[in-house]
Amino acid sequence: MMNSKQMTTKLLSEIKNNFSAMAIASAVFIVFFVMFEVLISAESAKADAKLRVAASHYVATLKSKVDRELNTLLFVSNGLSSYLTIYHHELDHQRVQNVLADLYTRTNNVRNLAIAVGYTITYMYPIQSNEKAIGVDYRNLPQQWPKVKEAIDRHQGVLTGPLDLVQGGRGLIYRYPVYIDQKYWGLLSTVINSDAFFDSAFRPLLNDEFDFAIRDQHGKAVYGDSDLFHRQGAIISTSDFPDAAWEWVVLQKTEKAPQLIVIARLMGIVIAVLLSALVYFLLRERKMLTALAMHDSLTGLANRRLLDFRLEQALAHAKRFKRNLAILFVDIDHFKKLNDTYGHDVGDALLKVIATRLKSAIRDVDTVSRISGDEFVIVLDELNDINDANVVAGKIVHLFKEHAEVLGERVPMSVSIGVASFGQDGEETTKRLLKKADIALYEAKGAGRNQFRVFTEVEQKSLFDS
């Protein structure tokens, strides 16, 4: 079982080996995530606009209903004003009470009708439960007098409330001044039971989609829960009724659109993650297949195919920029005997150790490849000095003088190396360069193994002339 350090090392190795695949997968995720966000934002804006249209239509319906109901009630004051204008000289108390009673029975949600002669409430219907209001002078009511005076000064009706009534309770009051021969005569008041009025007006319009409330210009609740004004998503508008400076708020009861948007956003993220993961695994698999096609499956070193490709590139580069290049042909001494002595499992493990030692002796820009069972070729590119290849060859020979600890066995090893170089001014092919390194290798073997030999052009020229 791996410890945390091993897991971290494995993770870092995974990131390093598949960085390009991760980068492309991340780009795919970002592209699809942004695309989904744009689509979701567009749908969200569309849903919000649709909601606002529906809310505006709903509040318009509510306002229209209230306006119709109020106009029906307030028409009573206009009719009563006409009666008083005609009969103000011969008012009989009982007759006036009868008129008020008749008007009262023709209306709904009216708590009482009152007539003030001058500023004093003189007539009231019904009298029961409203006795306290009779004889009251409006000028002595600080809460109501400003609106009374406003109606008198404006020569037109004014709607106020809901407010606390002298006779108890709360209600809407419509005050309509009566002028006779352009002189103020008195005031008509229609007191509306606000709770009953709004309940009867709104009951047919209540639904499961929207909540709504009304407040006055001072922020005091007229109808419903005034907290709706402070909630997110509230749609606020003002009253269209000229005498009621009210604010209306409409709020969706269940925020369906945000819930759908959250679900859509989560789905978008999931799809983007799945697509980016698919791209990552496809690219990683492609890289792995490419690596298998270009690398030795046992040691992970470059195979003959990749060696030919890199050697062609290195030689072309050396010719173009007049650089030094060298090839080391490495053979494990008596490897078949080692394999037979210690077994194939040890032999395979030994090849991995050999690959590790060879890689430790060269630079990252160099290439080490396994071209057959116990034969390796190293390409040393961009050498500062042609003799640097001899230094590397000597280093490798020295590394292999040390025994290898493999699967509990202590295995002695040595190598023979052939070195072939390409100078800055030479003309060469990869085939000839490999042939030269191979010739030098056989010289090293013939000289007793466990050493390296350098191909000498003058001495070996006859081998290429035949």
N, C-alpha and C positions, 0 to 999 in steps of 0.2 A: 504494500500500500504506500502511495506517494505521500511524503510530508509536504508541508506548506511551501518550503523552499523549492522542492522539486516541481511542485505544481506551478509556482511562479515562473521558474525557469522554462517550463514547457509552454506556458502561456506567452511569455516574451518571445520564445522561438517561433511559436505559431504566428504571432503578430509580425515578426521580422520576415518570415518566409512568405507570408501572404498579405503583405502590406498593400500592394497594388490592388489586389482583389477587394480588400477591405475599403480602400479609398473609393473604388468604383461603386461598390455596394452602398457606401455612405452617400455618395453623390446621387445614386438612384433613389435612396430613401428620402433625401432632401427634396429632390425634384417631385416625387410623387406626394410627399407630405405637403409641400407648398401648393401643388396642384389641387389636392383635396381641400386644403384650407381655403383656397380661392373659391372653389365651388361651394363649399359649406358657407363661407361668408356671403356669397351671392344669394344662396338659398335663405340664409338667416335674414338678410336685408329684405328679401322678398316676403318672407313670413312676417317680419316686423311691420312692413308696409301694409300687408293684408290685415294684420291684427289692428293696426291703427285705423284703417278704413272701417273695419267691423265695429271697433269701439266708438268711432266718431258717429257712425250710423246709429248705434245703440243709444248714445247720449242724446243725439238729436231727437230720437223717438221719445225719450224720457222728457226732454224739455218741451217738446210739442204737446205731450199729454198734460204736463203741468200747466202750460199756458192755456190750453183749452179749458181745463177744470177751473183755473183761476178766473178766466174771462167770464165763465158761466156764473160764478159767484159774485164777481164784482159788478156784473150788469145790474144786480139788485140795487146797488147804490145809485146808479144812474136813474133808474125808475123812481126810486124814493125821492131823489133830488127834484125830479120834475113835479111830483105830488106836492112837496113842501113849497116849491116856488109858486104854485097856483093857490094853495090853501093856507099859506102861512098866517093870514089875518084871522082866520076862523078855526084854529086848531082846537079840536076837542080831544082831551086826554084819552078817553076810551076809544074814540075812532082811530087815533094814531096807534094805540096798542093793537087794535084789530088789524090795521094795515100791516104792522110789523109781524103779527102772528101769521097772517096770510102769506107774507113773503117768506117767513121762516119755514113754513111747511112745504114750500116749493123748492127748498134748497137742501143740499146734503152737506154734512160735515161743518155746518155753521153752528158755533156755540151760542152766539147771541148777536142781535142787532141793536144798535144804540144810536140815539139822536141827542147831540149836545146843542142846546140853544146858547149861542155865544160860546163860552168855553166850559159850560157846566153840563154834565150828563143829566138829561131830563127824562128821556124815554128809554125803556129797555125791554127787550123781549128775548127769551123768557125772563121773568123777574126772579123766579126761583133759582137759588144758588148764585145770583148776580146782584143781590140786594146791596152789597157793599159798594158797588160801583155807582149807584144812583146818587146824584148830588155832588159827585167828585168834580173838582175843577182841574182841567188838564194842566193848568199852569202850576199846580201844586204837585205834579208828578214829574220829577227830574228825569226819570228814565224815558218817559213817553213824550214829554213836551217838545223836545227838539224836532221830532218827526211830525208832530201836530203842527208846529209852527211852519215847518217846511211845506206841508200840504197847503196851509193857508196862504203862505207867501207865493207859492207857485201856481195857485188857483187850479190845482189838479190833484188827483188821487195819489196817495203814497202807500206802498205796501211795506210793512216792517215785521220783524220777528224771524223766528219765534222768540217771544220774550215773556217774562213773568207778568201775569195779569193781576190786577187789584183784587178781583174776586177769587183768585187762586188758580193754579195751573199755568200752562203755557199755551200760547197760540200765535197765529199770524193775524195781524190787524191791518185792514184796509181802511184808510181814512180819506174821506172825500168831502172837501169843503163846499158849502152851499152859499152862493152869492146871489143876492136878490137886488136888482137895480144896481149892480156893480158894487154892492156893499156886502161885507161879510155878515152872514146871518147865523151860521152854525156849522156843525160838523157831523157827518154820518160815519159810523164805525161798523164794520163787519168783522166780527171776531171769528176766526176759523180755527177749528180744532186741528192743529197741525199734524198730530200723529195719525188721526183718522183720515185726514185729507190725503197725506202722502201714501198711507197704506192703501186706500181705495184707488188712488191714481196709479201706483206702481205695481199693485198685485198682479194684474194681467201681463205685465212686462218682465217680471222676474224670470231669470233663466239660470242654467247651470254653468254658463260660460263666464259671465261677468259679475263682479261686485261693484257697487257704486255708492257714493256718498255726496252730501252737499254741505257746504259751510258758508257762513256769511263773510263780509269783508273784514271782520275782526278775527277770523279764524275759528269762530264758535260753530259747533255742529248744528246743522239745520235738520239733516236726515242722515242716518247711517253712521258708520264708524269713521270718524275723522282721521284715524291712524292710516287709512288707505292713502291719504295725500302724501305720506312720507315713505311709502314703499317703492321699491325698485320696479320700474315698468309702468308706474301710474301715468295715466293720460288725463291731463287737467285742462278744463275749458271754463269759460265764464258764461253766466246765464244770459239768454237773449231777452228775458223779460225786463222791460225798462225800469220797473219799480223794485226789482229784486236784484241787488248786487251780490249774487251768489256765485260761488265757484263749484264746479262739478268735477268729480274724479271717477274714472272708470278703470278697473284693474281686472285682468284675467284671473279667474279663480285658480285654475290649474295651468301652469306655464308649460303647455305642451311643446311649443316650438323649442325652448331651451333644452328640454329633455331629449327631443329628437336630434337636436344639434350635437349634444354631448354624445349620444349614441353614434351619430354619423361620424363625429370626430374620432371616436375610439375605433370605429370600423376603418376609417381612413388610415389611422396609425397602424392598425393590425395589418391591413393590406400592404402599406408601404414597407413595414418590417418584413412581411413574408416575401414581397418582391425583391427587396434588397438582400434577404437571406438566400433566396433562390439564385440571384445573380452571383453572390459571393461563393456559394457552393459550386455553381457551374464553372466559375473562373478558377476556383481552387482545384476542382477536378481536372479542368483543362490543363492547368499548370502541372498537376501531378502526372497526368498522362504524357505531357510533353517531357517532363523530367524523366519518366520511365523510358521514354523513347530515346533520350539523349544521355542517360546516366546508367551506370552499372547498378543493378538491383541489389547486389550484396554489399558493396562498399560505399555506394553513393557517389563514386567518382565519375568523371566524364567517361563516356564509352567511345568506341572508335569513330562513330558518326560525329559526335560533338568535337572530338579531337581534330578530325579532318577540317571541320568548319572553322574552329578557332585557329588552327595552324595556318589555314589559307588567309584568314584575316590578319594574323600577326605578321606573316611574311609580306603581304601586300603593304601593310603599314610600315614595316621596316624598310622596304624598298622605296616607298614614297617619301618618307621623312628621313631616310638614311640613318636608321637606328640599328643597333646590334640585337641579334636574336640567337638563341641556342636551344638545342633539343637534348634532353637526357633520356636515353633508353635504359630502363632499369629492369634487371632480372633478379629474382630471388634465388640465391644459390641452393641447389639441391632441394627445391620445394617439393618435388614429387616424393622424395625420400621422407621428408618431414610429414607429408600428408599420409603416407603409408604407415609411418611409425606411430604417429599420435592419433590418427583417425581423421575422418572428414570433418567432424564437428570442430575439432581443434584447428584443422586447416582453414575452415571458413572463418572462425574467430580470429585466426592469425592474419588472414587477409585484411580484416577490418583494422587490426593493430598496425599493419603495414601501411594502409591508406592514411591512418592518423599520423604516423611518423613522417610520411612523405609530405603531407600537407603542412606539418609543423616546420618543415625545412625551407618552404618557399613563401613568396609574397602572395597577397590576395589577388593581385593582377595576373599571376601566373596560373597555368593550368596543369593539373595532374590527372592522368587518365589510365584506366585499366583496359588494355586491348586484348588480353588473353588471360589464361589461368594465373600465371605468375609473372606476367610481363606488364610493365607500366611505362608510360611515356610522359615526360614533363616538358612543357613549353615555357621557356623563360623569355618573356617579352620585354622590350625596351631596356636592355642592359646598358649601364653607363660604360662598362668596359667588357670586352669580349671574354676576358679572363675571369670575370665574375662567375661564369658558368662552372669553371673548375673549382671555385671556392664552394659553390652549392653542392657539387658532386662529392667533394671531399667531406662536407658536413653530413651528407646522407650516409656515406660509407661509415662514418664514425658513429652515427645514430644507431646503425644496425649491428654494431659490435655488442650492444647490450642485449641480454636475453629478454624474451617476452614472457610475461606471466599470463597464460591463457587457460581458462577452465581448470585451474588447479595444476597445470603443467608449466614447467619452466623450460621454454623452447629456445635453443640457440639459433641465431639467424645471422646471415651476412648477405650482401648484395654485390652484384657486378653492374657497372654503369658504363655506357658508351656515350660520349659527348660529341655533338656536331654543332658547329657555329656558322652563322651568317654574318659577314662583316658589312660595313656601311656601303662599300663600293662593289659588292659582289652581285652575281646573277645566280639565281637558284630557283628550284621548284620544291614543293613539299615532299614529293616522292623521292627526289634525290637526297634531300636533307634527312629524311627518315632512313634511307639506305645507308647514308654515312654514319648515322648514330648506331645503326645495327652492326655495321662493320667494326666500329670502335668497341661495341659491347663484346663481340666475339674475341676481339683482341684481349679484353680484360679477362674473359673466361680462360682464354688460352694461356694467360700469364699467371694463372693460379687462383682466379676469382677474388672476392672480397676487396675490390679496388675499382678504380675507374680509368678509362683510357680516352684520349681525345683523338678524333679523326684528324689525320694530317693529309692535306690535299696532295702534296708532291708524292708521298710514299704510296698513296692508295689510288692515284690517278688511273693506273692501268686497269683497275676493276671496272671503271666506267667507260673505258675505251673499247672494251671487248663487245 
